[in-house]
Every structure is written in structure tokens, then in C-alpha cells.
Amino acid sequence: MQSSPLSTPDAQIDLRGTPCPINFVRTKLYLEKMPHGSLLEVWLDAGEPIEQVPDSLSMCGYLVERITDCSGYFSVLVRRPLSVA
């Protein structure tokens, strides 16, 4: 995971209350519509969502830059890579 404290997200989606794997699918579909290099902030619940979604995104080639515990939910900053491998 890379640290990028000054990055401002280009978009944000709130997936609190959304079960797995729907939250991963929605995140991936949203990222696919964004320009390459864009940064998305995703809000996820504790438990399975925060345990599964970031790892699944990384395995698909997205760059998980930061995970923040926001007391009751987690904020995940994920970047769409500049190029598709």
C-alpha cells in the first residue's frame, strides 16, 4: 500500500450497508468508468467488506493507496492505473 496524504479523490461512493460481493462489483464498475489515473474514495463497513474488497481490487490491478478507519466505517482510496496491464 502506498501513502499519498495529499491526494484528493476525484469521486466518492458510499457502500456502507452493501454486502459482499456487491460492494466489490460496484466499486470495480465505478472505477472502470473513471479516467485512467483517477482516485476513488470508497466507504466500506467493518468486517468482511474491508477485509475482502481492498484485496480483491489489488488482485484486479487497482492501486489501493490508503485505508482509513473513520470510526464506524472505513475509507479506502483506490486509484485506477494509468495503463492496463
VMD Tcl script that builds the backbone (N, CA, C; Angstrom):
set m [mol new atoms 255]
animate dup $m
set s [atomselect $m all]
$s set {name element resname resid chain x y z} {
  {N N MET 1 A 0.845 -1.166 0.000}
  {CA C MET 1 A 0.000 0.000 0.000}
  {C C MET 1 A 0.896 1.236 0.000}
  {N N GLN 2 A 0.596 2.198 -0.873}
  {CA C GLN 2 A 1.382 3.405 -0.961}
  {C C GLN 2 A 0.707 4.506 -0.162}
  {N N SER 3 A 1.513 5.405 0.418}
  {CA C SER 3 A 0.965 6.525 1.159}
  {C C SER 3 A 0.949 7.755 0.267}
  {N N SER 4 A -0.187 8.412 0.206}
  {CA C SER 4 A -0.332 9.602 -0.621}
  {C C SER 4 A -1.233 10.584 0.113}
  {N N PRO 5 A -0.709 11.254 1.160}
  {CA C PRO 5 A -1.547 12.057 2.041}
  {C C PRO 5 A -2.189 13.273 1.384}
  {N N LEU 6 A -1.634 13.791 0.289}
  {CA C LEU 6 A -2.164 14.996 -0.324}
  {C C LEU 6 A -3.155 14.708 -1.452}
  {N N SER 7 A -3.406 13.458 -1.748}
  {CA C SER 7 A -4.319 13.113 -2.840}
  {C C SER 7 A -5.755 13.436 -2.476}
  {N N THR 8 A -6.433 14.116 -3.380}
  {CA C THR 8 A -7.847 14.411 -3.226}
  {C C THR 8 A -8.612 13.505 -4.183}
  {N N PRO 9 A -9.598 12.771 -3.682}
  {CA C PRO 9 A -10.339 11.863 -4.566}
  {C C PRO 9 A -11.056 12.612 -5.683}
  {N N ASP 10 A -11.111 11.989 -6.848}
  {CA C ASP 10 A -11.856 12.536 -7.979}
  {C C ASP 10 A -13.343 12.228 -7.845}
  {N N ALA 11 A -13.669 11.190 -7.082}
  {CA C ALA 11 A -15.064 10.788 -6.868}
  {C C ALA 11 A -15.148 10.007 -5.561}
  {N N GLN 12 A -16.372 9.843 -5.072}
  {CA C GLN 12 A -16.586 9.128 -3.815}
  {C C GLN 12 A -17.876 8.320 -3.927}
  {N N ILE 13 A -17.827 7.086 -3.406}
  {CA C ILE 13 A -19.060 6.289 -3.329}
  {C C ILE 13 A -19.198 5.726 -1.920}
  {N N ASP 14 A -20.425 5.715 -1.439}
  {CA C ASP 14 A -20.745 5.223 -0.105}
  {C C ASP 14 A -21.391 3.850 -0.252}
  {N N LEU 15 A -20.644 2.804 0.111}
  {CA C LEU 15 A -21.163 1.436 0.001}
  {C C LEU 15 A -21.396 0.813 1.375}
  {N N ARG 16 A -21.572 1.669 2.382}
  {CA C ARG 16 A -21.906 1.144 3.706}
  {C C ARG 16 A -23.275 0.487 3.625}
  {N N GLY 17 A -23.385 -0.692 4.210}
  {CA C GLY 17 A -24.641 -1.431 4.167}
  {C C GLY 17 A -24.796 -2.301 2.927}
  {N N THR 18 A -23.805 -2.252 2.042}
  {CA C THR 18 A -23.841 -3.070 0.823}
  {C C THR 18 A -23.062 -4.355 1.074}
  {N N PRO 19 A -23.676 -5.518 0.855}
  {CA C PRO 19 A -22.993 -6.785 1.166}
  {C C PRO 19 A -21.947 -7.171 0.121}
  {N N CYS 20 A -21.046 -8.064 0.527}
  {CA C CYS 20 A -20.085 -8.669 -0.396}
  {C C CYS 20 A -20.836 -9.710 -1.222}
  {N N PRO 21 A -20.519 -9.912 -2.468}
  {CA C PRO 21 A -19.508 -9.222 -3.273}
  {C C PRO 21 A -20.059 -8.026 -4.040}
  {N N ILE 22 A -21.294 -7.598 -3.739}
  {CA C ILE 22 A -21.895 -6.485 -4.481}
  {C C ILE 22 A -21.055 -5.216 -4.329}
  {N N ASN 23 A -20.502 -4.969 -3.132}
  {CA C ASN 23 A -19.702 -3.760 -2.927}
  {C C ASN 23 A -18.440 -3.776 -3.805}
  {N N PHE 24 A -17.818 -4.936 -3.972}
  {CA C PHE 24 A -16.651 -5.041 -4.847}
  {C C PHE 24 A -17.047 -4.791 -6.304}
  {N N VAL 25 A -18.152 -5.406 -6.738}
  {CA C VAL 25 A -18.609 -5.253 -8.122}
  {C C VAL 25 A -18.927 -3.791 -8.416}
  {N N ARG 26 A -19.634 -3.130 -7.517}
  {CA C ARG 26 A -19.981 -1.714 -7.722}
  {C C ARG 26 A -18.731 -0.838 -7.772}
  {N N THR 27 A -17.760 -1.125 -6.901}
  {CA C THR 27 A -16.510 -0.362 -6.906}
  {C C THR 27 A -15.770 -0.548 -8.218}
  {N N LYS 28 A -15.666 -1.784 -8.670}
  {CA C LYS 28 A -14.942 -2.086 -9.911}
  {C C LYS 28 A -15.627 -1.437 -11.111}
  {N N LEU 29 A -16.948 -1.518 -11.185}
  {CA C LEU 29 A -17.684 -0.889 -12.283}
  {C C LEU 29 A -17.505 0.631 -12.275}
  {N N TYR 30 A -17.512 1.218 -11.096}
  {CA C TYR 30 A -17.322 2.668 -10.984}
  {C C TYR 30 A -15.928 3.055 -11.468}
  {N N LEU 31 A -14.914 2.295 -11.027}
  {CA C LEU 31 A -13.537 2.582 -11.444}
  {C C LEU 31 A -13.363 2.447 -12.952}
  {N N GLU 32 A -14.030 1.481 -13.553}
  {CA C GLU 32 A -13.899 1.260 -14.999}
  {C C GLU 32 A -14.453 2.430 -15.810}
  {N N LYS 33 A -15.356 3.209 -15.228}
  {CA C LYS 33 A -15.929 4.365 -15.916}
  {C C LYS 33 A -15.072 5.624 -15.732}
  {N N MET 34 A -14.136 5.576 -14.769}
  {CA C MET 34 A -13.302 6.739 -14.474}
  {C C MET 34 A -12.087 6.772 -15.406}
  {N N PRO 35 A -11.540 7.963 -15.669}
  {CA C PRO 35 A -10.320 8.050 -16.478}
  {C C PRO 35 A -9.145 7.353 -15.790}
  {N N HIS 36 A -8.227 6.846 -16.592}
  {CA C HIS 36 A -7.022 6.221 -16.025}
  {C C HIS 36 A -6.291 7.234 -15.164}
  {N N GLY 37 A -5.808 6.792 -14.001}
  {CA C GLY 37 A -5.094 7.660 -13.069}
  {C C GLY 37 A -5.996 8.323 -12.041}
  {N N SER 38 A -7.314 8.165 -12.173}
  {CA C SER 38 A -8.255 8.783 -11.237}
  {C C SER 38 A -8.224 8.088 -9.883}
  {N N LEU 39 A -8.600 8.854 -8.852}
  {CA C LEU 39 A -8.622 8.348 -7.487}
  {C C LEU 39 A -10.066 8.323 -6.988}
  {N N LEU 40 A -10.483 7.175 -6.474}
  {CA C LEU 40 A -11.841 6.980 -5.962}
  {C C LEU 40 A -11.784 6.718 -4.469}
  {N N GLU 41 A -12.658 7.390 -3.721}
  {CA C GLU 41 A -12.806 7.110 -2.294}
  {C C GLU 41 A -14.046 6.246 -2.116}
  {N N VAL 42 A -13.875 5.115 -1.445}
  {CA C VAL 42 A -14.972 4.173 -1.220}
  {C C VAL 42 A -15.167 4.029 0.278}
  {N N TRP 43 A -16.414 4.161 0.731}
  {CA C TRP 43 A -16.731 3.940 2.136}
  {C C TRP 43 A -17.270 2.534 2.290}
  {N N LEU 44 A -16.639 1.775 3.185}
  {CA C LEU 44 A -16.993 0.372 3.409}
  {C C LEU 44 A -17.223 0.095 4.890}
  {N N ASP 45 A -18.063 -0.903 5.158}
  {CA C ASP 45 A -18.296 -1.359 6.526}
  {C C ASP 45 A -17.111 -2.167 7.036}
  {N N ALA 46 A -17.043 -2.283 8.370}
  {CA C ALA 46 A -16.057 -3.155 9.003}
  {C C ALA 46 A -16.427 -4.613 8.710}
  {N N GLY 47 A -15.500 -5.520 9.008}
  {CA C GLY 47 A -15.760 -6.943 8.803}
  {C C GLY 47 A -15.403 -7.373 7.399}
  {N N GLU 48 A -16.256 -8.220 6.823}
  {CA C GLU 48 A -15.979 -8.797 5.504}
  {C C GLU 48 A -15.710 -7.749 4.417}
  {N N PRO 49 A -16.488 -6.644 4.349}
  {CA C PRO 49 A -16.215 -5.676 3.279}
  {C C PRO 49 A -14.790 -5.122 3.300}
  {N N ILE 50 A -14.316 -4.650 4.450}
  {CA C ILE 50 A -12.976 -4.057 4.494}
  {C C ILE 50 A -11.898 -5.139 4.403}
  {N N GLU 51 A -12.224 -6.363 4.769}
  {CA C GLU 51 A -11.257 -7.458 4.664}
  {C C GLU 51 A -11.128 -7.961 3.227}
  {N N GLN 52 A -12.221 -7.925 2.459}
  {CA C GLN 52 A -12.227 -8.533 1.128}
  {C C GLN 52 A -12.038 -7.546 -0.023}
  {N N VAL 53 A -12.716 -6.409 0.021}
  {CA C VAL 53 A -12.747 -5.505 -1.138}
  {C C VAL 53 A -11.360 -4.968 -1.509}
  {N N PRO 54 A -10.568 -4.411 -0.568}
  {CA C PRO 54 A -9.250 -3.909 -0.974}
  {C C PRO 54 A -8.350 -4.983 -1.597}
  {N N ASP 55 A -8.343 -6.177 -1.032}
  {CA C ASP 55 A -7.530 -7.268 -1.589}
  {C C ASP 55 A -8.014 -7.647 -2.986}
  {N N SER 56 A -9.320 -7.713 -3.176}
  {CA C SER 56 A -9.867 -8.057 -4.490}
  {C C SER 56 A -9.522 -6.994 -5.525}
  {N N LEU 57 A -9.588 -5.725 -5.129}
  {CA C LEU 57 A -9.224 -4.640 -6.045}
  {C C LEU 57 A -7.749 -4.727 -6.428}
  {N N SER 58 A -6.891 -4.992 -5.445}
  {CA C SER 58 A -5.452 -5.129 -5.723}
  {C C SER 58 A -5.188 -6.272 -6.693}
  {N N MET 59 A -5.886 -7.385 -6.507}
  {CA C MET 59 A -5.700 -8.538 -7.398}
  {C C MET 59 A -6.147 -8.222 -8.823}
  {N N CYS 60 A -7.056 -7.247 -8.972}
  {CA C CYS 60 A -7.525 -6.836 -10.308}
  {C C CYS 60 A -6.652 -5.742 -10.913}
  {N N GLY 61 A -5.595 -5.344 -10.210}
  {CA C GLY 61 A -4.664 -4.369 -10.761}
  {C C GLY 61 A -4.893 -2.930 -10.345}
  {N N TYR 62 A -5.849 -2.689 -9.454}
  {CA C TYR 62 A -6.073 -1.329 -8.953}
  {C C TYR 62 A -5.106 -1.050 -7.803}
  {N N LEU 63 A -4.783 0.223 -7.591}
  {CA C LEU 63 A -3.806 0.612 -6.584}
  {C C LEU 63 A -4.524 1.130 -5.346}
  {N N VAL 64 A -4.521 0.325 -4.282}
  {CA C VAL 64 A -5.122 0.755 -3.020}
  {C C VAL 64 A -4.084 1.621 -2.319}
  {N N GLU 65 A -4.352 2.922 -2.243}
  {CA C GLU 65 A -3.371 3.866 -1.714}
  {C C GLU 65 A -3.468 4.064 -0.216}
  {N N ARG 66 A -4.689 4.049 0.316}
  {CA C ARG 66 A -4.815 4.294 1.754}
  {C C ARG 66 A -6.133 3.731 2.266}
  {N N ILE 67 A -6.079 3.181 3.478}
  {CA C ILE 67 A -7.283 2.722 4.184}
  {C C ILE 67 A -7.306 3.467 5.512}
  {N N THR 68 A -8.416 4.149 5.778}
  {CA C THR 68 A -8.540 4.936 7.000}
  {C C THR 68 A -9.738 4.451 7.801}
  {N N ASP 69 A -9.512 4.189 9.085}
  {CA C ASP 69 A -10.595 3.821 9.994}
  {C C ASP 69 A -11.292 5.107 10.420}
  {N N CYS 70 A -12.525 5.279 10.002}
  {CA C CYS 70 A -13.276 6.508 10.272}
  {C C CYS 70 A -14.273 6.335 11.411}
  {N N SER 71 A -14.033 5.359 12.275}
  {CA C SER 71 A -14.883 5.134 13.439}
  {C C SER 71 A -16.315 4.792 13.020}
  {N N GLY 72 A -16.532 3.545 12.682}
  {CA C GLY 72 A -17.852 3.077 12.262}
  {C C GLY 72 A -17.869 2.618 10.815}
  {N N TYR 73 A -16.903 3.080 10.034}
  {CA C TYR 73 A -16.740 2.640 8.652}
  {C C TYR 73 A -15.289 2.900 8.242}
  {N N PHE 74 A -14.923 2.422 7.076}
  {CA C PHE 74 A -13.571 2.621 6.562}
  {C C PHE 74 A -13.622 3.380 5.253}
  {N N SER 75 A -12.648 4.268 5.068}
  {CA C SER 75 A -12.471 4.990 3.809}
  {C C SER 75 A -11.291 4.349 3.082}
  {N N VAL 76 A -11.523 3.939 1.842}
  {CA C VAL 76 A -10.477 3.320 1.031}
  {C C VAL 76 A -10.232 4.206 -0.184}
  {N N LEU 77 A -8.975 4.615 -0.368}
  {CA C LEU 77 A -8.603 5.375 -1.559}
  {C C LEU 77 A -7.983 4.412 -2.548}
  {N N VAL 78 A -8.598 4.301 -3.714}
  {CA C VAL 78 A -8.138 3.360 -4.739}
  {C C VAL 78 A -7.995 4.108 -6.064}
  {N N ARG 79 A -6.869 3.862 -6.734}
  {CA C ARG 79 A -6.572 4.561 -7.979}
  {C C ARG 79 A -6.660 3.607 -9.162}
  {N N ARG 80 A -7.279 4.095 -10.225}
  {CA C ARG 80 A -7.281 3.346 -11.472}
  {C C ARG 80 A -5.907 3.542 -12.110}
  {N N PRO 81 A -5.215 2.475 -12.467}
  {CA C PRO 81 A -3.865 2.612 -13.005}
  {C C PRO 81 A -3.855 3.418 -14.301}
  {N N LEU 82 A -2.698 3.983 -14.610}
  {CA C LEU 82 A -2.547 4.779 -15.834}
  {C C LEU 82 A -2.703 3.945 -17.073}
  {N N SER 83 A -2.274 2.680 -16.995}
  {CA C SER 83 A -2.411 1.797 -18.145}
  {C C SER 83 A -2.880 0.428 -17.686}
  {N N VAL 84 A -3.503 -0.290 -18.582}
  {CA C VAL 84 A -3.996 -1.626 -18.262}
  {C C VAL 84 A -2.911 -2.628 -18.612}
  {N N ALA 85 A -2.577 -3.462 -17.643}
  {CA C ALA 85 A -1.514 -4.457 -17.847}
  {C C ALA 85 A -2.012 -5.619 -18.675}
}
mol reanalyze $m
mol bondsrecalc $m
mol representation Tube
mol addrep $m
